Amino acid sequence: MARLLFLGRLEDLAGAGEREWALAEPTPLADVVMMLPPALAEALREPKVRVAVNGMLVEAAGLIVAADDEVAFLPPVSGG
Amino acid sequence: MAIAVRLALEAFDPAAELVVFARDHAQAGGIVSFLGQVRAGEGVEALELRHYAPLTLPGMEDLAGKVASRWALDGLLIVHRSGEMAPGEPIVLVAAASRHRRDAFAAADFAMDHLKSDSWFWKREKVAGAWRWIEPREQDHADLARWG
């Protein structure tokens, strides 16, 4: 199972902080996002949303998700 | 130069932290500290900070390293909460100890600007029973841009 994590306001759009996704084979991230509800998919595609795979920041463009990857979507931060 | 960075998952006591920090850096001529706390009033019932474990603490440690290499400090302390907090509770404490006060002021200022808008935290507040996420403000990015 791949795990998708939605941080910050993305959690509200996704209805949960995380979601498991069965991938039969390595799949482009863009295809995974396309299968999500449209409002969520649109928010995930925003350029300000960074992506981490298994805890490492990566470039989302062209990314392939493996069946047991953890993919975190990180919207703009607000700390302090 | 001693660096201490902590992601606090439970409430912490900033006064006690500062007592220890001052004692540990008795040779420093000055200590500058900043405490961020949950603002009371305006109907805010609670504040919650979320983090992403694989990135948040490592990011804070990188930041502390940058601060330490930029200013001549004897010590640096960063404590940042994650989790739900009530009005008046501490969110973040930064303390910088140095021989000369200007280095300590600048170091604490730099660390705070980066904790607010360049660290892996997400913040939401509860008003009238409903949670809403707090988006970064333009001012936060302007503050960050001052450092080049």
gemmi code that builds the backbone of each chain (N, CA, C; Angstrom):
import gemmi

chains = {
    "A": [
        ("MET", (0.830, -1.210, 0.000), (0.000, 0.000, 0.000), (0.863, 1.257, 0.000)),
        ("ALA", (0.603, 2.159, -0.909), (1.234, 3.478, -0.820), (0.425, 4.301, 0.183)),
        ("ARG", (1.138, 5.169, 0.926), (0.435, 6.060, 1.859), (0.561, 7.482, 1.358)),
        ("LEU", (-0.575, 8.167, 1.321), (-0.567, 9.579, 0.954), (-0.841, 10.377, 2.217)),
        ("LEU", (0.030, 11.356, 2.530), (-0.163, 12.205, 3.708), (-0.501, 13.618, 3.256)),
        ("PHE", (-1.505, 14.179, 3.908), (-1.949, 15.533, 3.554), (-1.743, 16.434, 4.759)),
        ("LEU", (-0.798, 17.365, 4.648), (-0.482, 18.243, 5.763), (-1.290, 19.529, 5.678)),
        ("GLY", (-1.421, 20.187, 6.830), (-2.061, 21.506, 6.878), (-3.462, 21.479, 6.299)),
        ("ARG", (-3.804, 22.544, 5.586), (-5.167, 22.678, 5.070), (-5.533, 21.575, 4.081)),
        ("LEU", (-4.538, 20.891, 3.533), (-4.829, 19.805, 2.583), (-5.590, 18.671, 3.281)),
        ("GLU", (-5.376, 18.546, 4.598), (-6.091, 17.513, 5.352), (-7.611, 17.727, 5.283)),
        ("ASP", (-8.020, 18.992, 5.374), (-9.466, 19.272, 5.313), (-10.029, 18.907, 3.946)),
        ("LEU", (-9.268, 19.233, 2.901), (-9.741, 18.926, 1.540), (-9.802, 17.417, 1.311)),
        ("ALA", (-8.849, 16.692, 1.927), (-8.795, 15.237, 1.730), (-9.769, 14.510, 2.660)),
        ("GLY", (-10.241, 15.214, 3.689), (-11.159, 14.588, 4.644), (-10.442, 13.734, 5.678)),
        ("ALA", (-9.110, 13.634, 5.562), (-8.305, 12.866, 6.525), (-6.846, 13.237, 6.305)),
        ("GLY", (-6.041, 13.022, 7.321), (-4.625, 13.354, 7.226), (-3.850, 12.375, 6.360)),
        ("GLU", (-4.391, 11.172, 6.218), (-3.705, 10.224, 5.351), (-4.687, 9.253, 4.698)),
        ("ARG", (-4.178, 8.636, 3.672), (-5.021, 7.783, 2.885), (-4.133, 6.700, 2.282)),
        ("GLU", (-4.609, 5.471, 2.304), (-3.818, 4.390, 1.709), (-4.305, 4.148, 0.288)),
        ("TRP", (-3.375, 3.762, -0.533), (-3.702, 3.654, -1.950), (-3.011, 2.419, -2.502)),
        ("ALA", (-3.777, 1.489, -3.013), (-3.188, 0.267, -3.574), (-2.730, 0.548, -5.003)),
        ("LEU", (-1.431, 0.394, -5.234), (-0.896, 0.585, -6.583), (-0.379, -0.766, -7.078)),
        ("ALA", (-0.865, -1.199, -8.187), (-0.442, -2.495, -8.731), (1.005, -2.427, -9.203)),
        ("GLU", (1.435, -1.255, -9.611), (2.787, -1.090, -10.149), (3.228, 0.359, -9.942)),
        ("PRO", (4.527, 0.617, -10.066), (4.980, 2.010, -9.948), (4.176, 2.907, -10.891)),
        ("THR", (3.701, 4.019, -10.337), (2.741, 4.855, -11.057), (3.176, 6.314, -10.980)),
        ("PRO", (3.090, 7.043, -12.086), (3.429, 8.473, -12.015), (2.552, 9.186, -10.980)),
        ("LEU", (3.175, 10.090, -10.219), (2.423, 10.836, -9.201), (1.240, 11.571, -9.841)),
        ("ALA", (1.461, 12.106, -11.032), (0.393, 12.853, -11.704), (-0.839, 11.971, -11.907)),
        ("ASP", (-0.627, 10.681, -12.170), (-1.754, 9.762, -12.378), (-2.466, 9.475, -11.053)),
        ("VAL", (-1.675, 9.347, -9.980), (-2.272, 9.116, -8.657), (-3.149, 10.305, -8.290)),
        ("VAL", (-2.596, 11.511, -8.485), (-3.335, 12.730, -8.138), (-4.620, 12.832, -8.947)),
        ("MET", (-4.550, 12.418, -10.199), (-5.727, 12.506, -11.090), (-6.887, 11.637, -10.586)),
        ("MET", (-6.562, 10.586, -9.839), (-7.612, 9.688, -9.351), (-8.285, 10.208, -8.081)),
        ("LEU", (-7.746, 11.292, -7.514), (-8.314, 11.852, -6.276), (-9.465, 12.802, -6.617)),
        ("PRO", (-10.300, 13.140, -5.619), (-11.391, 14.086, -5.877), (-10.857, 15.376, -6.498)),
        ("PRO", (-11.582, 15.956, -7.449), (-11.069, 17.093, -8.233), (-10.575, 18.276, -7.404)),
        ("ALA", (-11.311, 18.659, -6.341), (-10.885, 19.835, -5.561), (-9.548, 19.550, -4.857)),
        ("LEU", (-9.392, 18.331, -4.371), (-8.142, 17.936, -3.721), (-7.010, 17.869, -4.749)),
        ("ALA", (-7.292, 17.228, -5.871), (-6.280, 17.087, -6.927), (-5.759, 18.455, -7.367)),
        ("GLU", (-6.692, 19.406, -7.508), (-6.307, 20.746, -7.947), (-5.384, 21.402, -6.912)),
        ("ALA", (-5.736, 21.249, -5.625), (-4.912, 21.838, -4.562), (-3.525, 21.196, -4.520)),
        ("LEU", (-3.460, 19.893, -4.768), (-2.167, 19.188, -4.715), (-1.245, 19.607, -5.852)),
        ("ARG", (-1.851, 20.072, -6.956), (-1.046, 20.463, -8.130), (-0.492, 21.872, -8.009)),
        ("GLU", (-0.918, 22.625, -6.992), (-0.419, 24.001, -6.858), (1.105, 23.971, -6.700)),
        ("PRO", (1.781, 24.880, -7.417), (3.251, 24.846, -7.374), (3.828, 25.067, -5.972)),
        ("LYS", (3.066, 25.739, -5.092), (3.582, 25.991, -3.740), (3.518, 24.747, -2.850)),
        ("VAL", (2.829, 23.705, -3.309), (2.755, 22.476, -2.525), (3.987, 21.621, -2.832)),
        ("ARG", (4.815, 21.400, -1.788), (6.016, 20.584, -1.953), (5.673, 19.122, -1.696)),
        ("VAL", (6.511, 18.237, -2.208), (6.264, 16.799, -2.062), (7.482, 16.132, -1.429)),
        ("ALA", (7.214, 15.258, -0.463), (8.281, 14.442, 0.120), (7.923, 12.978, -0.076)),
        ("VAL", (8.909, 12.182, -0.466), (8.705, 10.743, -0.591), (9.563, 10.053, 0.460)),
        ("ASN", (8.931, 9.255, 1.293), (9.630, 8.554, 2.380), (10.501, 9.515, 3.199)),
        ("GLY", (9.947, 10.707, 3.443), (10.613, 11.665, 4.316), (11.638, 12.557, 3.661)),
        ("MET", (11.834, 12.409, 2.337), (12.814, 13.249, 1.634), (12.084, 14.163, 0.658)),
        ("LEU", (12.441, 15.451, 0.668), (11.853, 16.370, -0.298), (12.286, 15.983, -1.697)),
        ("VAL", (11.338, 15.986, -2.625), (11.666, 15.622, -4.007), (10.979, 16.599, -4.961)),
        ("GLU", (11.393, 16.552, -6.193), (10.752, 17.324, -7.257), (9.531, 16.518, -7.710)),
        ("ALA", (8.351, 17.168, -7.681), (7.118, 16.431, -7.999), (7.025, 16.083, -9.484)),
        ("ALA", (7.590, 16.937, -10.336), (7.464, 16.727, -11.781), (8.140, 15.414, -12.180)),
        ("GLY", (7.403, 14.553, -12.840), (7.970, 13.315, -13.347), (8.161, 12.227, -12.301)),
        ("LEU", (7.664, 12.473, -11.087), (7.878, 11.518, -10.001), (7.065, 10.231, -10.202)),
        ("ILE", (7.718, 9.100, -9.921), (7.044, 7.800, -9.984), (6.859, 7.295, -8.545)),
        ("VAL", (5.647, 6.888, -8.224), (5.347, 6.410, -6.874), (5.405, 4.884, -6.865)),
        ("ALA", (6.213, 4.311, -5.965), (6.284, 2.860, -5.827), (5.163, 2.385, -4.893)),
        ("ALA", (4.863, 1.098, -4.967), (3.686, 0.552, -4.285), (3.703, 0.772, -2.772)),
        ("ASP", (4.906, 0.849, -2.156), (4.948, 1.016, -0.695), (5.524, 2.364, -0.265)),
        ("ASP", (5.505, 3.342, -1.174), (6.027, 4.673, -0.828), (5.073, 5.428, 0.098)),
        ("GLU", (5.675, 6.312, 0.903), (4.883, 7.289, 1.648), (5.091, 8.637, 0.951)),
        ("VAL", (4.018, 9.193, 0.442), (4.097, 10.473, -0.273), (3.398, 11.541, 0.570)),
        ("ALA", (4.150, 12.572, 0.970), (3.568, 13.639, 1.786), (3.419, 14.903, 0.948)),
        ("PHE", (2.252, 15.510, 1.028), (1.993, 16.777, 0.336), (2.048, 17.896, 1.370)),
        ("LEU", (2.958, 18.853, 1.133), (3.279, 19.874, 2.133), (2.921, 21.265, 1.608)),
        ("PRO", (1.825, 21.833, 2.076), (1.444, 23.177, 1.613), (2.323, 24.239, 2.281)),
        ("PRO", (2.160, 25.522, 1.888), (2.966, 26.580, 2.519), (2.870, 26.518, 4.041)),
        ("VAL", (4.006, 26.749, 4.697), (4.099, 26.558, 6.150), (3.706, 27.829, 6.912)),
        ("SER", (3.360, 27.645, 8.172), (3.133, 28.780, 9.076), (3.437, 28.318, 10.490)),
        ("GLY", (4.638, 28.671, 10.963), (5.053, 28.246, 12.309), (5.021, 29.396, 13.288)),
        ("GLY", (5.741, 29.202, 14.379), (5.869, 30.255, 15.386), (4.568, 30.538, 16.077)),
    ],
    "B": [
        ("MET", (30.674, 26.658, 21.455), (29.339, 27.027, 20.968), (28.407, 25.828, 21.138)),
        ("ALA", (27.426, 25.954, 22.004), (26.494, 24.846, 22.289), (25.140, 25.142, 21.651)),
        ("ILE", (24.674, 24.188, 20.864), (23.368, 24.341, 20.218), (22.405, 23.325, 20.812)),
        ("ALA", (21.234, 23.789, 21.209), (20.185, 22.870, 21.688), (18.905, 23.165, 20.927)),
        ("VAL", (18.391, 22.143, 20.258), (17.175, 22.312, 19.450), (16.194, 21.231, 19.859)),
        ("ARG", (14.975, 21.635, 20.155), (13.991, 20.654, 20.589), (12.633, 20.888, 19.962)),
        ("LEU", (11.997, 19.817, 19.545), (10.604, 19.864, 19.122), (9.819, 19.338, 20.320)),
        ("ALA", (9.027, 20.201, 20.948), (8.335, 19.819, 22.184), (6.913, 19.370, 21.862)),
        ("LEU", (6.604, 18.149, 22.235), (5.260, 17.632, 21.962), (4.313, 17.895, 23.137)),
        ("GLU", (4.881, 18.357, 24.260), (4.090, 18.719, 25.437), (4.476, 20.137, 25.857)),
        ("ALA", (3.664, 20.731, 26.723), (3.935, 22.089, 27.203), (5.332, 22.171, 27.823)),
        ("PHE", (5.979, 23.314, 27.649), (7.282, 23.513, 28.287), (7.246, 24.812, 29.080)),
        ("ASP", (8.227, 24.953, 29.984), (8.282, 26.108, 30.869), (9.420, 27.019, 30.405)),
        ("PRO", (9.106, 28.109, 29.708), (10.169, 28.952, 29.143), (11.076, 29.560, 30.211)),
        ("ALA", (10.510, 29.907, 31.371), (11.336, 30.514, 32.427), (12.380, 29.510, 32.914)),
        ("ALA", (11.950, 28.271, 33.098), (12.897, 27.240, 33.556), (13.967, 26.989, 32.494)),
        ("GLU", (13.561, 27.006, 31.220), (14.525, 26.815, 30.133), (15.597, 27.902, 30.169)),
        ("LEU", (15.149, 29.144, 30.409), (16.091, 30.271, 30.390), (17.035, 30.250, 31.587)),
        ("VAL", (16.538, 29.793, 32.718), (17.405, 29.687, 33.899), (18.562, 28.729, 33.598)),
        ("VAL", (18.223, 27.594, 33.017), (19.248, 26.590, 32.691), (20.202, 27.132, 31.630)),
        ("PHE", (19.626, 27.781, 30.622), (20.436, 28.316, 29.519), (21.431, 29.363, 30.035)),
        ("ALA", (20.954, 30.260, 30.893), (21.826, 31.314, 31.448), (22.937, 30.692, 32.301)),
        ("ARG", (22.574, 29.676, 33.076), (23.566, 29.010, 33.931), (24.617, 28.298, 33.066)),
        ("ASP", (24.155, 27.668, 31.991), (25.073, 26.942, 31.115), (25.990, 27.880, 30.325)),
        ("HIS", (25.596, 29.156, 30.210), (26.400, 30.102, 29.428), (26.783, 31.301, 30.279)),
        ("ALA", (27.296, 31.014, 31.445), (27.647, 32.063, 32.399), (28.728, 32.989, 31.835)),
        ("GLN", (29.514, 32.480, 30.873), (30.598, 33.301, 30.321), (30.086, 34.327, 29.305)),
        ("ALA", (28.857, 34.140, 28.841), (28.300, 35.064, 27.850), (27.901, 36.364, 28.539)),
        ("GLY", (28.197, 37.470, 27.874), (27.849, 38.761, 28.462), (26.381, 39.087, 28.351)),
        ("GLY", (25.718, 38.458, 27.397), (24.307, 38.791, 27.208), (23.517, 37.646, 26.624)),
        ("ILE", (22.255, 37.591, 26.975), (21.347, 36.590, 26.414), (20.108, 37.321, 25.921)),
        ("VAL", (19.764, 37.066, 24.666), (18.525, 37.607, 24.108), (17.574, 36.443, 23.925)),
        ("SER", (16.328, 36.634, 24.352), (15.363, 35.555, 24.147), (14.078, 36.105, 23.556)),
        ("PHE", (13.401, 35.248, 22.806), (12.078, 35.574, 22.286), (11.148, 34.439, 22.668)),
        ("LEU", (9.989, 34.815, 23.191), (8.963, 33.827, 23.523), (7.718, 34.142, 22.711)),
        ("GLY", (7.266, 33.172, 21.950), (5.998, 33.309, 21.234), (4.952, 32.523, 21.993)),
        ("GLN", (3.796, 33.126, 22.243), (2.751, 32.428, 22.992), (1.413, 32.572, 22.291)),
        ("VAL", (0.493, 31.718, 22.636), (-0.838, 31.765, 22.014), (-1.553, 33.017, 22.513)),
        ("ARG", (-1.940, 33.850, 21.568), (-2.586, 35.116, 21.897), (-3.957, 34.849, 22.537)),
        ("ALA", (-4.209, 35.523, 23.650), (-5.532, 35.404, 24.274), (-6.440, 36.471, 23.663)),
        ("GLY", (-7.727, 36.190, 23.659), (-8.672, 37.161, 23.119), (-8.991, 36.884, 21.671)),
        ("GLU", (-9.773, 37.769, 21.058), (-10.213, 37.621, 19.669), (-10.931, 36.290, 19.463)),
        ("GLY", (-11.469, 35.759, 20.539), (-12.295, 34.553, 20.417), (-11.529, 33.271, 20.155)),
        ("VAL", (-10.190, 33.325, 20.217), (-9.408, 32.115, 19.952), (-9.451, 31.189, 21.175)),
        ("GLU", (-9.936, 29.975, 20.943), (-10.080, 29.005, 22.037), (-8.869, 28.079, 22.142)),
        ("ALA", (-8.229, 27.828, 21.019), (-7.056, 26.941, 21.014), (-6.256, 27.175, 19.743)),
        ("LEU", (-4.991, 26.803, 19.816), (-4.118, 26.864, 18.641), (-3.464, 25.495, 18.509)),
        ("GLU", (-3.351, 25.028, 17.289), (-2.668, 23.747, 17.092), (-1.564, 23.904, 16.055)),
        ("LEU", (-0.387, 23.389, 16.412), (0.718, 23.334, 15.469), (0.891, 21.887, 15.056)),
        ("ARG", (1.003, 21.662, 13.773), (1.292, 20.322, 13.260), (2.693, 20.323, 12.673)),
        ("HIS", (3.318, 19.162, 12.660), (4.631, 19.062, 12.042), (4.697, 17.770, 11.232)),
        ("TYR", (5.746, 17.632, 10.462), (5.975, 16.410, 9.686), (7.319, 15.856, 10.159)),
        ("ALA", (7.248, 14.798, 10.958), (8.416, 14.322, 11.705), (9.698, 14.171, 10.877)),
        ("PRO", (9.646, 13.594, 9.679), (10.915, 13.397, 8.958), (11.631, 14.701, 8.607)),
        ("LEU", (10.896, 15.810, 8.504), (11.520, 17.062, 8.065), (11.632, 18.126, 9.149)),
        ("THR", (10.702, 18.145, 10.097), (10.601, 19.311, 10.973), (11.814, 19.503, 11.880)),
        ("LEU", (12.154, 18.486, 12.667), (13.303, 18.658, 13.567), (14.623, 18.784, 12.788)),
        ("PRO", (14.848, 17.945, 11.760), (16.080, 18.151, 10.967), (16.164, 19.563, 10.382)),
        ("GLY", (15.022, 20.116, 9.961), (15.006, 21.482, 9.415), (15.379, 22.503, 10.487)),
        ("MET", (14.862, 22.304, 11.718), (15.197, 23.213, 12.823), (16.689, 23.123, 13.152)),
        ("GLU", (17.243, 21.923, 13.056), (18.675, 21.757, 13.343), (19.536, 22.444, 12.278)),
        ("ASP", (19.105, 22.331, 11.017), (19.815, 23.043, 9.942), (19.793, 24.544, 10.187)),
        ("LEU", (18.608, 25.028, 10.570), (18.459, 26.459, 10.838), (19.410, 26.887, 11.962)),
        ("ALA", (19.455, 26.113, 13.027), (20.338, 26.450, 14.160), (21.798, 26.497, 13.705)),
        ("GLY", (22.165, 25.576, 12.822), (23.531, 25.564, 12.291), (23.832, 26.822, 11.501)),
        ("LYS", (22.851, 27.266, 10.715), (23.023, 28.501, 9.931), (23.201, 29.693, 10.853)),
        ("VAL", (22.364, 29.764, 11.886), (22.441, 30.880, 12.837), (23.824, 30.899, 13.487)),
        ("ALA", (24.280, 29.721, 13.893), (25.554, 29.632, 14.613), (26.733, 30.014, 13.726)),
        ("SER", (26.598, 29.757, 12.403), (27.725, 30.083, 11.537), (27.709, 31.555, 11.133)),
        ("ARG", (26.554, 32.211, 11.327), (26.425, 33.592, 10.872), (26.805, 34.614, 11.952)),
        ("TRP", (26.584, 34.239, 13.208), (26.889, 35.167, 14.288), (27.809, 34.517, 15.314)),
        ("ALA", (28.553, 35.347, 16.008), (29.466, 34.836, 17.035), (28.672, 34.618, 18.325)),
        ("LEU", (28.256, 33.380, 18.541), (27.435, 33.063, 19.714), (28.173, 32.101, 20.636)),
        ("ASP", (27.812, 32.156, 21.908), (28.295, 31.155, 22.860), (27.302, 30.004, 22.956)),
        ("GLY", (26.032, 30.314, 22.742), (25.025, 29.268, 22.832), (23.751, 29.669, 22.113)),
        ("LEU", (23.001, 28.657, 21.700), (21.738, 28.909, 21.013), (20.743, 27.841, 21.449)),
        ("LEU", (19.543, 28.293, 21.786), (18.478, 27.373, 22.201), (17.236, 27.637, 21.351)),
        ("ILE", (16.676, 26.580, 20.788), (15.411, 26.703, 20.062), (14.477, 25.600, 20.570)),
        ("VAL", (13.323, 26.001, 21.077), (12.290, 25.035, 21.481), (11.005, 25.429, 20.758)),
        ("HIS", (10.419, 24.503, 20.032), (9.183, 24.807, 19.300), (8.157, 23.728, 19.608)),
        ("ARG", (6.956, 24.157, 19.982), (5.895, 23.212, 20.288), (5.255, 22.649, 19.027)),
        ("SER", (4.739, 21.436, 19.159), (3.791, 20.909, 18.199), (2.650, 20.360, 19.045)),
        ("GLY", (1.442, 20.392, 18.515), (0.289, 19.910, 19.273), (-0.668, 21.042, 19.593)),
        ("GLU", (-1.655, 20.727, 20.434), (-2.695, 21.715, 20.732), (-2.352, 22.518, 21.973)),
        ("MET", (-2.574, 23.817, 21.883), (-2.233, 24.726, 22.982), (-3.396, 25.644, 23.316)),
        ("ALA", (-3.453, 26.050, 24.586), (-4.483, 26.982, 25.043), (-3.916, 28.400, 25.022)),
        ("PRO", (-4.806, 29.419, 24.990), (-4.317, 30.799, 25.044), (-3.381, 30.997, 26.234)),
        ("GLY", (-2.293, 31.726, 25.981), (-1.303, 31.983, 27.024), (-0.194, 30.956, 27.068)),
        ("GLU", (-0.383, 29.821, 26.417), (0.672, 28.789, 26.453), (1.811, 29.147, 25.495)),
        ("PRO", (3.049, 28.795, 25.872), (4.179, 29.076, 24.985), (4.159, 28.219, 23.723)),
        ("ILE", (4.544, 28.833, 22.606), (4.641, 28.123, 21.323), (6.106, 27.905, 20.962)),
        ("VAL", (6.874, 28.968, 21.110), (8.266, 28.903, 20.657), (9.147, 29.740, 21.571)),
        ("LEU", (10.333, 29.229, 21.833), (11.327, 29.969, 22.611), (12.651, 29.904, 21.859)),
        ("VAL", (13.224, 31.084, 21.627), (14.566, 31.153, 21.039), (15.430, 31.952, 22.002)),
        ("ALA", (16.602, 31.463, 22.310), (17.531, 32.226, 23.137), (18.920, 32.140, 22.522)),
        ("ALA", (19.600, 33.284, 22.487), (20.955, 33.347, 21.946), (21.848, 34.007, 22.982)),
        ("ALA", (22.979, 33.375, 23.260), (23.936, 33.909, 24.222), (25.191, 34.312, 23.482)),
        ("SER", (25.689, 35.506, 23.781), (26.928, 35.934, 23.120), (27.667, 36.948, 23.977)),
        ("ARG", (28.894, 37.198, 23.577), (29.725, 38.177, 24.273), (29.138, 39.568, 24.079)),
        ("HIS", (28.649, 39.832, 22.836), (28.118, 41.156, 22.517), (26.647, 41.052, 22.159)),
        ("ARG", (25.860, 41.972, 22.663), (24.412, 41.834, 22.540), (23.904, 41.879, 21.097)),
        ("ARG", (24.566, 42.637, 20.219), (24.009, 42.777, 18.870), (23.952, 41.435, 18.137)),
        ("ASP", (24.983, 40.639, 18.324), (24.975, 39.308, 17.705), (23.790, 38.492, 18.223)),
        ("ALA", (23.526, 38.600, 19.513), (22.447, 37.809, 20.108), (21.077, 38.282, 19.613)),
        ("PHE", (20.892, 39.601, 19.547), (19.622, 40.127, 19.027), (19.388, 39.657, 17.596)),
        ("ALA", (20.397, 39.827, 16.754), (20.243, 39.484, 15.338), (20.008, 37.986, 15.167)),
        ("ALA", (20.729, 37.188, 15.931), (20.595, 35.734, 15.801), (19.190, 35.281, 16.174)),
        ("ALA", (18.640, 35.836, 17.251), (17.293, 35.449, 17.679), (16.251, 35.906, 16.652)),
        ("ASP", (16.463, 37.097, 16.117), (15.544, 37.652, 15.117), (15.526, 36.779, 13.853)),
        ("PHE", (16.724, 36.429, 13.398), (16.879, 35.581, 12.205), (16.204, 34.223, 12.439)),
        ("ALA", (16.472, 33.638, 13.593), (15.906, 32.310, 13.887), (14.381, 32.379, 13.894)),
        ("MET", (13.814, 33.419, 14.500), (12.351, 33.527, 14.565), (11.727, 33.714, 13.184)),
        ("ASP", (12.346, 34.576, 12.364), (11.789, 34.783, 11.016), (11.758, 33.469, 10.250)),
        ("HIS", (12.792, 32.645, 10.435), (12.846, 31.378, 9.699), (11.944, 30.319, 10.317)),
        ("LEU", (11.737, 30.386, 11.623), (10.803, 29.430, 12.238), (9.370, 29.729, 11.803)),
        ("LYS", (9.064, 31.002, 11.632), (7.690, 31.380, 11.285), (7.317, 31.015, 9.858)),
        ("SER", (8.237, 31.223, 8.922), (7.808, 31.062, 7.536), (8.723, 30.177, 6.694)),
        ("ASP", (9.682, 29.513, 7.323), (10.566, 28.652, 6.545), (10.887, 27.364, 7.310)),
        ("SER", (9.961, 26.927, 8.156), (10.150, 25.673, 8.886), (8.899, 24.834, 8.704)),
        ("TRP", (9.020, 23.537, 8.916), (7.918, 22.634, 8.566), (6.868, 22.538, 9.669)),
        ("PHE", (6.084, 23.624, 9.786), (4.965, 23.666, 10.727), (3.727, 24.187, 10.007)),
        ("TRP", (2.603, 23.693, 10.458), (1.313, 24.193, 9.967), (0.466, 24.511, 11.183)),
        ("LYS", (-0.242, 25.642, 11.100), (-0.906, 26.187, 12.284), (-2.390, 26.358, 12.008)),
        ("ARG", (-3.210, 25.979, 12.976), (-4.629, 26.280, 12.839), (-5.165, 26.740, 14.180)),
        ("GLU", (-6.246, 27.514, 14.137), (-6.812, 28.008, 15.385), (-8.283, 27.670, 15.456)),
        ("LYS", (-8.753, 27.578, 16.701), (-10.157, 27.239, 16.936), (-10.876, 28.487, 17.413)),
        ("VAL", (-11.863, 28.908, 16.639), (-12.676, 30.069, 16.990), (-14.131, 29.623, 16.957)),
        ("ALA", (-14.862, 29.893, 18.032), (-16.283, 29.509, 18.139), (-16.474, 28.039, 17.768)),
        ("GLY", (-15.582, 27.193, 18.268), (-15.729, 25.747, 18.089), (-15.287, 25.219, 16.731)),
        ("ALA", (-14.869, 26.114, 15.825), (-14.484, 25.653, 14.485), (-12.998, 25.914, 14.239)),
        ("TRP", (-12.309, 24.903, 13.700), (-10.893, 25.046, 13.365), (-10.728, 25.667, 11.993)),
        ("ARG", (-9.736, 26.554, 11.884), (-9.379, 27.052, 10.543), (-7.866, 27.188, 10.450)),
        ("TRP", (-7.349, 26.806, 9.283), (-5.905, 26.856, 9.052), (-5.468, 28.291, 8.850)),
        ("ILE", (-4.289, 28.602, 9.359), (-3.747, 29.954, 9.231), (-2.726, 29.944, 8.100)),
        ("GLU", (-3.006, 30.756, 7.108), (-2.112, 30.835, 5.950), (-0.946, 31.759, 6.291)),
        ("PRO", (0.215, 31.503, 5.674), (1.336, 32.426, 5.904), (0.954, 33.837, 5.455)),
        ("ARG", (1.454, 34.827, 6.180), (1.152, 36.222, 5.835), (2.255, 36.800, 4.951)),
        ("GLU", (1.869, 37.792, 4.149), (2.859, 38.488, 3.311), (3.993, 39.034, 4.174)),
        ("GLN", (3.601, 39.562, 5.350), (4.602, 40.178, 6.238), (5.669, 39.155, 6.645)),
        ("ASP", (5.235, 37.892, 6.848), (6.199, 36.863, 7.242), (7.247, 36.668, 6.150)),
        ("HIS", (6.783, 36.682, 4.896), (7.731, 36.500, 3.787), (8.626, 37.716, 3.626)),
        ("ALA", (8.047, 38.912, 3.870), (8.859, 40.141, 3.800), (9.935, 40.114, 4.892)),
        ("ASP", (9.543, 39.632, 6.081), (10.506, 39.546, 7.190), (11.665, 38.611, 6.816)),
        ("LEU", (11.300, 37.518, 6.181), (12.310, 36.518, 5.792), (13.263, 37.090, 4.742)),
        ("ALA", (12.681, 37.864, 3.810), (13.470, 38.399, 2.691), (14.540, 39.390, 3.161)),
        ("ARG", (14.362, 39.960, 4.358), (15.355, 40.921, 4.866), (16.748, 40.327, 4.982)),
        ("TRP", (16.781, 38.993, 5.159), (18.073, 38.354, 5.450), (18.853, 37.968, 4.206)),
        ("GLY", (18.240, 38.128, 3.042), (18.938, 37.860, 1.778), (19.174, 36.391, 1.517)),
    ],
}
model = gemmi.Model(1)
for chain_id, residues in chains.items():
    chain = gemmi.Chain(chain_id)
    for i, (resn, *xyz) in enumerate(residues, 1):
        res = gemmi.Residue()
        res.name, res.seqid = resn, gemmi.SeqId(i, " ")
        for name, pos in zip(("N", "CA", "C"), xyz):
            atom = gemmi.Atom()
            atom.name, atom.element = name, gemmi.Element(name[0])
            atom.pos, atom.b_iso = gemmi.Position(*pos), 0.0
            res.add_atom(atom)
        chain.add_residue(res)
    model.add_chain(chain)
structure = gemmi.Structure()
structure.add_model(model)
structure.setup_entities()
